[in-house]
Amino acid sequence: MVQGTVKNIKSKKTSKTSVPKKAAKKIIAPRKNSAIVTAKLKKKHASAIAVNTEQLLSSRVGHLEVLKGSRREIAKADAIKAAKGKNDKNKK
């Protein structure tokens, strides 16, 4: 049985968008008031912990990114302050 000629089907060309879609948020924001308050506190304390940890590690390593000056400069400044404090007590 003859089926007929084969039809030429043109493929559809999809246009590429120059800007990709934004990614969805990974964390869903809380809706209850108590949950909102705890989320704010959690965010605040998490950032404080990160800063304190970074200061601690950088002071032990020797190159301080958060604090100004090197470990030796800070230790020297602390020693000078301590010496001045002792001298002030002796003068009284």
Backbone bond lengths (Angstrom), bond angles and torsions (degrees), N, CA, C in turn:
res aa  C-N    CA-C-N  psi(-1)  N-CA   C-N-CA  omega(-1)  CA-C   N-CA-C  phi
1 M - - - 1.425 - - 1.526 110.08 -
2 V 1.275 116.05 127.86 1.455 120.77 -176.57 1.528 108.89 -83.09
3 Q 1.298 113.51 132.24 1.468 118.79 -175.92 1.515 112.57 -95.32
4 G 1.253 120.05 -18.93 1.457 122.64 -177.72 1.518 110.19 107.44
5 T 1.298 115.65 -178.53 1.473 120.03 -178.16 1.533 110.70 -79.91
6 V 1.326 114.67 154.96 1.459 120.49 179.65 1.526 108.54 -79.01
7 K 1.327 115.30 130.53 1.461 119.70 -179.27 1.533 109.50 -83.17
8 N 1.301 115.40 139.68 1.476 120.28 176.01 1.534 108.51 -82.51
9 I 1.320 115.84 114.16 1.461 120.49 178.57 1.531 107.11 -103.26
10 K 1.327 115.71 119.88 1.462 120.26 179.54 1.524 109.07 -83.61
11 S 1.325 114.80 133.79 1.471 118.66 179.48 1.526 109.06 -75.74
12 K 1.323 114.64 142.76 1.455 119.95 179.47 1.525 108.76 -79.70
13 K 1.301 115.86 131.42 1.457 120.35 177.67 1.528 108.31 -92.35
14 T 1.318 115.29 125.26 1.454 119.16 177.73 1.516 108.76 -91.43
15 S 1.319 115.12 136.94 1.461 118.78 179.88 1.514 108.66 -84.86
16 K 1.311 116.22 135.48 1.457 121.13 179.18 1.524 108.88 -84.17
17 T 1.319 115.58 134.50 1.453 119.00 177.30 1.527 108.65 -81.64
18 S 1.314 115.51 141.96 1.455 119.20 -178.18 1.524 111.17 -76.33
19 V 1.336 117.28 -27.70 1.458 120.91 -179.75 1.522 108.39 -114.01
20 P 1.327 117.22 120.45 1.466 118.77 179.48 1.529 110.91 -70.95
21 K 1.316 115.87 160.07 1.460 120.28 178.61 1.524 109.75 -66.81
22 K 1.322 115.35 148.77 1.464 119.52 177.85 1.515 109.15 -71.15
23 A 1.307 115.16 144.74 1.460 120.28 178.74 1.521 109.34 -74.04
24 A 1.293 116.82 146.35 1.455 121.44 179.08 1.526 109.63 -71.56
25 K 1.319 116.04 154.52 1.456 120.35 178.53 1.517 109.44 -64.34
26 K 1.309 115.72 139.52 1.456 120.53 -179.44 1.528 111.00 -81.41
27 I 1.346 115.98 -30.89 1.454 120.33 -178.23 1.521 108.44 -109.65
28 I 1.310 116.38 128.02 1.453 120.91 178.87 1.524 107.82 -86.98
29 A 1.321 116.82 128.13 1.457 121.27 -176.77 1.527 110.11 -69.81
30 P 1.348 116.43 141.78 1.466 119.25 179.52 1.518 111.06 -72.16
31 R 1.329 116.34 156.21 1.463 120.83 -178.53 1.527 112.67 -112.13
32 K 1.306 117.66 -29.46 1.464 120.15 179.25 1.521 109.27 -73.69
33 N 1.347 116.00 145.46 1.464 120.19 -177.50 1.519 112.12 -61.43
34 S 1.312 117.43 -41.28 1.465 119.37 -179.22 1.525 110.75 -66.03
35 A 1.322 115.79 -37.12 1.470 119.48 178.91 1.523 111.08 -69.80
36 I 1.336 117.40 -34.00 1.469 121.19 178.46 1.527 109.88 -65.03
37 V 1.339 116.03 -43.43 1.469 120.42 -179.23 1.528 110.28 -63.93
38 T 1.325 116.89 -45.32 1.465 119.07 -179.52 1.523 111.37 -66.22
39 A 1.335 117.32 -33.80 1.466 119.90 178.39 1.520 110.87 -66.22
40 K 1.347 117.03 -39.61 1.466 120.46 178.35 1.526 111.05 -64.22
41 L 1.348 116.18 -44.81 1.465 119.86 179.23 1.521 111.50 -63.43
42 K 1.322 115.48 -41.10 1.465 120.46 -179.90 1.527 110.64 -62.10
43 K 1.333 115.78 -41.91 1.466 120.51 -179.68 1.530 110.01 -65.79
44 K 1.331 116.75 -42.51 1.461 121.27 -179.32 1.531 111.16 -63.19
45 H 1.315 116.90 -47.44 1.460 120.23 -177.76 1.524 112.08 -71.23
46 A 1.319 117.09 -31.63 1.464 119.61 177.88 1.523 110.29 -64.89
47 S 1.330 116.93 -40.51 1.463 119.26 179.18 1.525 110.87 -68.80
48 A 1.332 117.02 -37.08 1.467 120.13 178.75 1.519 110.82 -65.33
49 I 1.313 116.41 -39.69 1.466 120.34 178.62 1.526 110.03 -64.49
50 A 1.323 116.89 -40.49 1.463 120.49 179.53 1.518 111.10 -63.25
51 V 1.327 117.40 -43.41 1.469 121.09 -179.67 1.521 110.33 -65.22
52 N 1.340 117.15 -45.02 1.462 119.95 -179.40 1.524 111.68 -64.19
53 T 1.315 116.59 -39.81 1.463 120.16 178.59 1.520 110.71 -64.61
54 E 1.328 115.84 -41.86 1.464 119.69 -179.84 1.526 110.75 -64.20
55 Q 1.333 117.41 -40.40 1.460 120.58 177.98 1.527 110.98 -64.11
56 L 1.317 116.32 -42.45 1.461 120.31 -179.70 1.528 111.27 -63.10
57 L 1.327 116.24 -48.34 1.463 119.86 -178.57 1.525 111.61 -65.31
58 S 1.328 116.28 -42.27 1.456 118.97 -177.47 1.524 110.93 -68.28
59 S 1.329 117.68 -31.54 1.462 118.84 178.47 1.520 110.75 -70.49
60 R 1.316 117.32 -32.52 1.466 120.16 179.01 1.520 111.70 -76.38
61 V 1.310 116.73 -34.17 1.461 120.75 -177.45 1.523 109.99 -74.23
62 G 1.322 116.43 -43.36 1.458 118.70 178.40 1.502 113.55 121.82
63 H 1.314 119.28 -24.64 1.461 119.52 175.64 1.519 107.50 -107.52
64 L 1.321 114.37 113.61 1.458 120.93 -173.12 1.522 109.39 -94.13
65 E 1.303 115.66 118.41 1.462 119.29 177.85 1.516 110.96 -90.76
66 V 1.314 117.14 -33.49 1.454 120.56 -177.58 1.521 110.63 -86.59
67 L 1.324 116.21 -44.79 1.455 120.91 -179.94 1.521 109.99 -87.53
68 K 1.317 115.70 155.83 1.463 119.08 179.40 1.517 108.99 -90.97
69 G 1.302 116.55 139.93 1.457 121.94 178.59 1.517 111.81 92.09
70 S 1.321 115.22 166.54 1.457 119.42 179.73 1.523 109.89 -87.26
71 R 1.311 116.09 172.84 1.466 121.21 -179.18 1.526 110.22 -60.99
72 R 1.318 116.28 -42.19 1.463 120.37 -178.64 1.528 111.35 -67.50
73 E 1.341 116.49 -38.65 1.465 119.79 179.18 1.525 110.66 -65.09
74 I 1.306 116.92 -40.54 1.460 120.77 179.52 1.526 110.36 -67.53
75 A 1.332 116.98 -42.01 1.461 120.76 178.47 1.527 110.35 -63.98
76 K 1.329 116.85 -39.35 1.457 121.86 178.99 1.525 110.74 -65.09
77 A 1.337 116.47 -42.25 1.459 120.80 178.83 1.521 110.95 -65.20
78 D 1.329 117.61 -38.73 1.460 121.09 176.99 1.528 110.86 -64.70
79 A 1.331 116.61 -39.88 1.461 120.74 179.15 1.529 110.43 -64.97
80 I 1.328 116.72 -39.56 1.470 120.58 179.12 1.527 110.31 -65.61
81 K 1.336 116.60 -41.68 1.467 120.43 178.29 1.526 110.75 -63.30
82 A 1.319 116.52 -41.05 1.466 120.57 179.31 1.524 110.40 -65.19
83 A 1.323 117.06 -39.96 1.464 121.16 179.68 1.525 110.32 -66.09
84 K 1.317 117.26 -40.21 1.460 120.75 178.26 1.525 110.45 -64.97
85 G 1.319 115.93 -38.20 1.463 120.25 178.65 1.516 111.28 -63.25
86 K 1.335 117.37 -40.57 1.464 121.63 178.54 1.520 110.48 -67.59
87 N 1.339 117.00 -39.87 1.467 121.22 179.64 1.519 111.16 -65.39
88 D 1.318 117.25 -37.37 1.461 120.98 179.24 1.530 110.69 -66.29
89 K 1.323 117.09 -37.30 1.468 120.64 178.93 1.518 110.79 -68.80
90 N 1.338 117.11 -37.06 1.456 121.66 179.86 1.518 112.00 -68.74
91 K 1.307 119.06 -32.05 1.469 123.19 -178.47 1.515 111.34 -71.13
92 K 1.329 117.71 -28.51 1.467 120.05 -178.23 1.469 109.30 -76.41
